[in-house]
Amino acid sequence: MQKAFWGLLLASVSAAALSQETFYYCSKNGEMLISDRPCMEGAREVKRVDAEDLPPLNTSQVLTPEERLRAVRNWEERKEAERRQEEEEQLRQRAEEKLQLQAQEKQQRCDKLTRWRHSLLAQQRKRDGALVSNLIVKANIELQKLGCEF
């Protein structure tokens, strides 16, 4: 029982230590290097990744560096796809908001033109004027251009 407790404690401490580990992506002579230490002299740090941001790996088997690199690349590709999907969703939302705003502006313009037309019709009933008739025609043309119902 005591051995199981110590084993569990050791596993917890190891997992905690691993979760605080940082990996460094370095570039030297055009070659990509991944290390748990800062980039060596002559190498340029491309990025730094915390272990918690890396994909989960099966610890029951030992992975070759190529397999680990492949797993990291697959994870990066998934993250990039998720980022692109989020961007596309934001663009769709912005486009939808823009269309809604344009529809509201059109409706406001139609309402304003309709009120103006009704005002002109009321003026025309009071007095028969050529100027008012021309303004009514102009209002009708504007309403038709906008596709408003009148």
DOTORVO-78027 format. One line per field, with one value per atom (N, C-alpha, C): x, y, z; atom name; residue in one letter. Coordinates in Angstrom, 3 decimals, padded with zeros to 6 digits. Layout:
BEGIN
px c(X  ...);
py c(Y  ...);
pz c(Z  ...);
site c(CA  ...);
code c(A  ...);
//
This chain:
BEGIN
px c(000.830  000.000  000.874  001.929  002.811  003.574  003.948  004.647  003.738  002.470  001.512  001.371  001.330  001.221  002.424  003.638  004.846  004.921  004.465  004.455  003.517  002.333  001.361  001.898  002.537  003.122  004.213  005.077  006.149  005.567  004.530  003.894  003.295  002.684  002.094  003.160  004.261  005.357  005.962  006.134  006.695  005.777  004.480  003.521  003.538  003.639  003.696  004.959  006.071  007.330  007.249  006.652  006.527  005.633  004.571  003.651  004.293  005.384  006.066  007.220  007.465  008.576  008.273  009.304  009.178  010.039  009.512  010.254  010.613  011.818  012.308  012.457  011.909  012.082  013.187  014.267  015.418  015.719  016.274  016.666  018.161  018.884  020.327  020.680  021.277  021.669  020.485  019.313  018.123  017.480  018.009  017.479  016.694  015.511  014.676  015.092  015.364  015.750  014.719  014.374  013.470  014.240  014.207  014.995  014.237  014.625  014.048  014.920  015.952  016.853  016.828  017.187  017.240  018.171  017.940  018.711  020.200  020.985  022.435  022.992  024.234  024.876  024.873  024.540  024.510  023.141  022.230  020.877  019.919  018.851  017.856  016.585  016.038  014.796  013.621  012.919  011.756  010.524  010.347  009.264  009.517  008.768  008.876  007.480  007.392  006.103  006.146  005.139  005.026  004.492  004.908  004.526  003.014  002.318  000.861  000.185  000.871  000.315  000.604  001.443  001.773  000.691  000.597  -000.409  -000.075  -001.095  -000.808  -000.128  000.846  001.575  001.367  001.402  001.261  002.590  002.602  003.851  004.179  003.290  003.570  004.554  004.840  005.822  006.815  007.981  009.016  008.877  008.844  008.711  010.075  010.277  011.505  011.376  012.469  012.378  011.506  011.559  010.743  009.259  008.920  007.519  007.026  007.884  007.511  007.323  008.242  008.139  006.867  006.543  005.325  004.093  004.109  002.982  002.824  003.954  003.913  003.393  003.862  003.392  001.902  001.442  000.005  -000.796  -000.297  -000.976  -001.005  000.136  000.199  -000.768  -000.869  -001.796  -003.240  -003.570  -004.930  -005.209  -004.231  -004.402  -004.576  -003.801  -003.905  -005.267  -005.759  -007.084  -008.164  -008.024  -008.978  -008.941  -007.726  -007.590  -008.242  -007.992  -008.605  -010.119  -010.627  -012.069  -012.671  -011.984  -012.451  -012.454  -011.393  -011.323  -012.465  -012.728  -013.815  -015.163  -015.357  -016.601  -016.743  -015.643  -015.681  -016.004  -015.404  -015.697  -017.164  -017.702  -019.126  -020.007  -019.656  -020.444  -020.387  -019.187  -019.058  -019.860  -019.812  -020.568  -022.069  -022.507  -023.923  -024.338  -023.495  -023.782  -023.841  -022.935  -022.914  -024.193  -024.619  -025.862  -027.058  -027.087  -028.184  -028.188  -027.007  -026.898  -027.355  -026.938  -027.359  -028.872  -029.460  -030.912  -031.622  -031.080  -031.674  -031.586  -030.407  -030.234  -031.184  -031.351  -032.273  -033.699  -034.075  -035.428  -035.653  -034.645  -034.762  -034.921  -034.136  -034.213  -035.586  -036.077  -037.415  -038.479  -038.381  -039.363  -039.341  -038.151  -038.014  -038.616  -038.294  -038.852  -040.368  -040.864  -042.320  -043.015  -042.439  -043.026  -043.008  -041.904  -041.793  -042.851  -043.023  -044.023  -045.418  -045.743  -047.074  -047.289  -046.219  -046.298  -046.571  -045.892  -046.095  -047.510  -048.005  -049.374  -050.389  -050.136  -051.035  -050.987  -049.803  -049.667  -050.369  -050.267  -050.884  -052.408  -052.979  -054.438  -054.898  -054.058  -054.418  -054.367  -053.380  -053.242  -052.650  -053.093  -052.636  -051.447  -050.233  -049.052  -048.160  -047.591  -046.706  -045.424  -044.941  -043.723  -043.918  -045.054  -045.340  -045.446  -046.079  -046.205  -044.836  -043.952  -042.591  -041.846  -042.043  -041.403  -041.952  -043.245  -043.845  -043.246  -043.081  -042.456  -041.021  -040.302  -038.928  -038.911  -039.830  -039.913  -040.234  -041.153  -041.497  -040.293  -039.529  -038.341  -037.332  -037.095  -036.155  -036.616  -037.923  -038.470  -038.302  -038.493  -038.320  -036.862  -035.947  -034.520  -034.102  -034.621  -034.284  -035.057  -036.075  -036.870  -037.864  -038.238  -039.189  -040.617  -041.462  -042.877  -043.551  -044.410  -045.136  -046.523);
py c(-001.190  000.000  001.254  001.242  002.392  002.581  001.483  001.579  002.211  001.814  002.384  003.886  004.305  005.726  006.491  005.969  006.648  006.660  005.581  005.531  006.573  006.698  007.693  009.111  009.336  010.635  010.977  010.013  010.227  010.535  009.810  010.057  011.459  011.907  013.246  014.318  014.128  015.107  015.138  013.979  013.921  014.617  014.376  015.018  016.529  016.986  018.427  019.031  018.314  018.826  018.887  017.877  017.856  018.985  019.287  020.326  021.708  021.866  023.145  023.218  022.154  022.097  022.974  023.573  024.409  023.827  023.828  023.346  024.535  024.506  025.584  025.071  025.814  025.514  026.444  025.857  026.649  026.330  027.304  027.119  027.373  026.389  026.548  025.937  026.741  026.310  025.723  026.335  025.894  024.638  024.125  022.907  023.268  022.643  022.903  021.977  022.558  021.794  022.035  020.979  021.102  020.663  021.508  021.228  021.677  021.108  021.551  022.624  023.047  024.094  025.256  026.447  027.574  027.263  027.922  027.672  027.883  026.994  027.088  028.231  028.552  029.654  029.394  030.415  030.283  029.855  029.520  029.135  030.263  030.347  031.398  030.765  031.362  030.839  031.197  030.171  030.373  030.589  029.725  029.912  029.053  029.346  028.635  028.113  026.840  026.212  025.550  025.811  025.121  023.721  022.789  021.392  021.218  022.026  021.884  022.249  023.009  023.368  022.327  021.345  020.296  019.231  018.471  017.416  016.334  015.671  014.577  013.433  012.851  011.749  010.500  009.377  008.100  007.812  007.851  007.653  006.184  005.279  003.859  003.349  004.165  003.759  004.891  004.540  005.535  005.987  007.280  007.829  008.254  008.007  008.486  009.991  010.689  012.134  012.458  011.608  011.841  011.704  010.690  010.500  011.668  012.126  013.268  014.513  014.733  015.883  015.793  014.591  014.393  014.696  014.231  014.497  015.994  016.681  018.125  018.838  018.437  019.069  018.830  017.607  017.320  018.197  018.347  019.189  020.641  021.118  022.492  022.692  021.704  021.801  021.866  021.059  021.110  022.470  023.000  024.321  025.395  025.304  026.278  026.173  024.956  024.762  025.346  025.146  025.723  027.243  027.811  029.269  029.816  029.118  029.552  029.456  028.392  028.218  029.342  029.706  030.809  032.120  032.352  033.562  033.609  032.462  032.412  032.677  032.147  032.380  033.855  034.486  035.916  036.727  036.338  037.036  036.874  035.651  035.436  036.294  036.363  037.177  038.653  039.129  040.533  040.813  039.891  040.074  040.090  039.209  039.171  040.463  040.942  042.204  043.362  043.349  044.405  044.369  043.162  043.037  043.522  043.189  043.643  045.159  045.736  047.183  047.844  047.273  047.823  047.724  046.622  046.452  047.479  047.727  048.728  050.119  050.428  051.745  051.909  050.864  050.913  051.131  050.410  050.554  051.965  052.526  053.895  054.880  054.667  055.545  055.414  054.184  053.963  054.648  054.500  055.134  056.648  057.214  058.668  059.127  058.408  058.765  058.608  057.559  057.343  058.474  058.889  060.015  061.289  061.506  062.686  062.633  061.455  061.283  061.561  061.031  061.277  062.761  063.411  064.842  065.599  065.191  065.836  065.588  064.375  064.070  064.921  065.131  065.978  067.414  067.899  069.260  069.381  068.326  068.349  068.414  067.729  067.764  069.177  069.865  071.212  072.195  072.034  072.929  072.135  072.384  071.657  072.403  071.912  072.612  071.680  072.208  071.428  071.047  071.934  071.669  070.459  070.415  069.309  068.009  068.046  066.851  066.340  067.261  066.860  066.224  066.747  066.185  064.793  064.603  063.281  062.271  062.666  061.787  061.453  062.463  062.240  061.263  061.422  060.514  059.095  058.962  057.636  056.958  057.739  057.189  056.714  057.509  057.120  055.859  055.797  054.604  053.367  053.524  052.375  051.942  052.913  052.582  051.745  052.093  051.387  050.067  049.912  048.696  048.745  049.957  050.137  049.933  049.478  049.362  050.671  051.143  052.391  052.337);
pz c(000.000  000.000  000.000  000.837  000.923  -000.396  -001.062  -002.352  -003.404  -003.368  -004.326  -004.094  -002.835  -002.515  -003.058  -002.790  -003.261  -004.781  -005.402  -006.868  -007.452  -006.840  -007.286  -007.079  -005.949  -005.660  -006.669  -006.966  -007.942  -009.317  -009.704  -011.004  -011.050  -009.958  -009.906  -010.034  -009.311  -009.363  -010.763  -011.390  -012.746  -013.731  -013.601  -014.503  -014.321  -013.072  -012.811  -013.406  -013.268  -013.827  -015.338  -015.947  -017.401  -017.891  -017.143  -017.588  -017.553  -016.790  -016.732  -017.720  -018.429  -019.368  -020.582  -021.125  -022.307  -023.411  -024.628  -025.786  -026.660  -027.208  -028.046  -029.477  -030.419  -031.833  -032.322  -032.801  -033.237  -034.698  -035.367  -036.751  -036.863  -037.401  -037.586  -038.935  -039.799  -041.149  -041.908  -041.723  -042.440  -041.874  -040.787  -040.183  -038.923  -038.763  -037.596  -036.460  -035.301  -034.125  -033.030  -032.301  -031.165  -029.934  -028.907  -027.713  -026.475  -025.327  -024.074  -023.432  -024.136  -023.652  -024.649  -024.198  -025.137  -026.306  -027.406  -028.623  -028.377  -028.981  -028.806  -029.639  -029.398  -030.087  -031.595  -032.339  -033.790  -034.302  -033.403  -033.808  -033.458  -034.208  -034.014  -033.460  -032.394  -031.818  -032.729  -033.176  -034.031  -033.166  -032.163  -031.211  -029.990  -028.964  -027.699  -027.369  -027.000  -026.730  -025.363  -024.544  -023.265  -023.520  -022.690  -022.871  -022.846  -022.071  -021.995  -023.311  -024.159  -025.456  -026.529  -026.205  -027.165  -027.153  -028.226  -028.264  -027.248  -026.734  -025.797  -026.539  -025.893  -026.493  -025.660  -026.303  -025.609  -024.921  -023.604  -022.865  -022.647  -023.083  -022.903  -023.948  -024.938  -025.941  -026.164  -026.562  -026.814  -028.263  -028.456  -029.802  -030.317  -031.574  -032.194  -032.391  -032.576  -032.819  -034.038  -035.059  -036.259  -035.930  -035.117  -034.729  -033.877  -032.984  -032.139  -032.992  -033.926  -034.812  -035.650  -036.152  -036.933  -036.078  -034.821  -033.925  -033.669  -033.481  -033.248  -034.488  -035.655  -036.898  -037.107  -036.840  -036.959  -036.018  -034.796  -033.826  -034.305  -034.812  -035.316  -036.475  -037.358  -038.482  -037.991  -036.974  -036.412  -035.795  -035.051  -034.435  -035.509  -036.575  -037.671  -038.338  -038.550  -039.140  -038.228  -036.932  -035.977  -036.040  -036.122  -036.191  -037.461  -038.601  -039.863  -039.788  -039.171  -039.043  -038.191  -037.113  -036.274  -037.061  -037.847  -038.668  -039.673  -040.332  -041.304  -040.635  -039.453  -038.720  -038.368  -037.950  -037.639  -038.890  -040.033  -041.287  -041.671  -041.495  -041.791  -040.894  -039.620  -038.692  -039.077  -039.427  -039.830  -041.090  -042.053  -043.286  -042.998  -042.116  -041.752  -041.052  -040.142  -039.462  -040.457  -041.429  -042.449  -043.276  -043.661  -044.427  -043.613  -042.335  -041.480  -041.362  -041.211  -041.120  -042.418  -043.550  -044.843  -045.007  -044.570  -044.662  -043.779  -042.582  -041.693  -042.308  -042.874  -043.502  -044.682  -045.471  -046.609  -046.113  -045.068  -044.537  -044.007  -043.343  -042.848  -044.004  -045.052  -046.238  -046.904  -047.020  -047.599  -046.758  -045.438  -044.548  -044.701  -044.788  -044.938  -046.267  -047.347  -048.657  -048.687  -048.033  -048.001  -047.249  -046.113  -045.370  -046.218  -046.945  -047.805  -048.899  -049.485  -050.558  -050.031  -048.837  -048.260  -047.973  -047.517  -047.266  -048.568  -049.625  -050.921  -051.444  -051.263  -051.702  -050.940  -049.642  -048.849  -049.352  -049.695  -050.224  -051.567  -052.384  -053.711  -053.586  -052.583  -052.391  -052.014  -051.243  -050.813  -051.979  -052.804  -053.962  -055.110  -056.265  -057.439  -058.019  -057.686  -058.166  -058.974  -060.036  -060.897  -060.146  -059.278  -058.518  -057.595  -056.935  -056.031  -056.824  -057.987  -058.832  -059.266  -059.624  -060.005  -058.831  -057.622  -056.440  -056.124  -056.360  -056.141  -057.106  -058.364  -059.355  -058.928  -058.449  -057.984  -056.798  -055.862  -054.711  -055.181  -056.138  -056.664  -057.319  -058.068  -058.733  -057.698  -056.655  -055.597  -054.879  -054.607  -053.938  -054.817  -056.109  -057.030  -057.107  -057.145  -057.191  -055.990  -054.828  -053.598  -053.450  -054.289  -054.194  -053.040  -052.645  -051.542  -052.052  -051.146  -051.481  -051.121  -052.019  -051.726  -052.294);
site c(N  CA  C  N  CA  C  N  CA  C  N  CA  C  N  CA  C  N  CA  C  N  CA  C  N  CA  C  N  CA  C  N  CA  C  N  CA  C  N  CA  C  N  CA  C  N  CA  C  N  CA  C  N  CA  C  N  CA  C  N  CA  C  N  CA  C  N  CA  C  N  CA  C  N  CA  C  N  CA  C  N  CA  C  N  CA  C  N  CA  C  N  CA  C  N  CA  C  N  CA  C  N  CA  C  N  CA  C  N  CA  C  N  CA  C  N  CA  C  N  CA  C  N  CA  C  N  CA  C  N  CA  C  N  CA  C  N  CA  C  N  CA  C  N  CA  C  N  CA  C  N  CA  C  N  CA  C  N  CA  C  N  CA  C  N  CA  C  N  CA  C  N  CA  C  N  CA  C  N  CA  C  N  CA  C  N  CA  C  N  CA  C  N  CA  C  N  CA  C  N  CA  C  N  CA  C  N  CA  C  N  CA  C  N  CA  C  N  CA  C  N  CA  C  N  CA  C  N  CA  C  N  CA  C  N  CA  C  N  CA  C  N  CA  C  N  CA  C  N  CA  C  N  CA  C  N  CA  C  N  CA  C  N  CA  C  N  CA  C  N  CA  C  N  CA  C  N  CA  C  N  CA  C  N  CA  C  N  CA  C  N  CA  C  N  CA  C  N  CA  C  N  CA  C  N  CA  C  N  CA  C  N  CA  C  N  CA  C  N  CA  C  N  CA  C  N  CA  C  N  CA  C  N  CA  C  N  CA  C  N  CA  C  N  CA  C  N  CA  C  N  CA  C  N  CA  C  N  CA  C  N  CA  C  N  CA  C  N  CA  C  N  CA  C  N  CA  C  N  CA  C  N  CA  C  N  CA  C  N  CA  C  N  CA  C  N  CA  C  N  CA  C  N  CA  C  N  CA  C  N  CA  C  N  CA  C  N  CA  C  N  CA  C  N  CA  C  N  CA  C  N  CA  C  N  CA  C  N  CA  C  N  CA  C  N  CA  C  N  CA  C  N  CA  C  N  CA  C  N  CA  C  N  CA  C  N  CA  C  N  CA  C  N  CA  C  N  CA  C  N  CA  C  N  CA  C  N  CA  C  N  CA  C  N  CA  C  N  CA  C  N  CA  C  N  CA  C  N  CA  C  N  CA  C  N  CA  C  N  CA  C  N  CA  C);
code c(M  M  M  Q  Q  Q  K  K  K  A  A  A  F  F  F  W  W  W  G  G  G  L  L  L  L  L  L  L  L  L  A  A  A  S  S  S  V  V  V  S  S  S  A  A  A  A  A  A  A  A  A  L  L  L  S  S  S  Q  Q  Q  E  E  E  T  T  T  F  F  F  Y  Y  Y  Y  Y  Y  C  C  C  S  S  S  K  K  K  N  N  N  G  G  G  E  E  E  M  M  M  L  L  L  I  I  I  S  S  S  D  D  D  R  R  R  P  P  P  C  C  C  M  M  M  E  E  E  G  G  G  A  A  A  R  R  R  E  E  E  V  V  V  K  K  K  R  R  R  V  V  V  D  D  D  A  A  A  E  E  E  D  D  D  L  L  L  P  P  P  P  P  P  L  L  L  N  N  N  T  T  T  S  S  S  Q  Q  Q  V  V  V  L  L  L  T  T  T  P  P  P  E  E  E  E  E  E  R  R  R  L  L  L  R  R  R  A  A  A  V  V  V  R  R  R  N  N  N  W  W  W  E  E  E  E  E  E  R  R  R  K  K  K  E  E  E  A  A  A  E  E  E  R  R  R  R  R  R  Q  Q  Q  E  E  E  E  E  E  E  E  E  E  E  E  Q  Q  Q  L  L  L  R  R  R  Q  Q  Q  R  R  R  A  A  A  E  E  E  E  E  E  K  K  K  L  L  L  Q  Q  Q  L  L  L  Q  Q  Q  A  A  A  Q  Q  Q  E  E  E  K  K  K  Q  Q  Q  Q  Q  Q  R  R  R  C  C  C  D  D  D  K  K  K  L  L  L  T  T  T  R  R  R  W  W  W  R  R  R  H  H  H  S  S  S  L  L  L  L  L  L  A  A  A  Q  Q  Q  Q  Q  Q  R  R  R  K  K  K  R  R  R  D  D  D  G  G  G  A  A  A  L  L  L  V  V  V  S  S  S  N  N  N  L  L  L  I  I  I  V  V  V  K  K  K  A  A  A  N  N  N  I  I  I  E  E  E  L  L  L  Q  Q  Q  K  K  K  L  L  L  G  G  G  C  C  C  E  E  E  F  F  F);
//
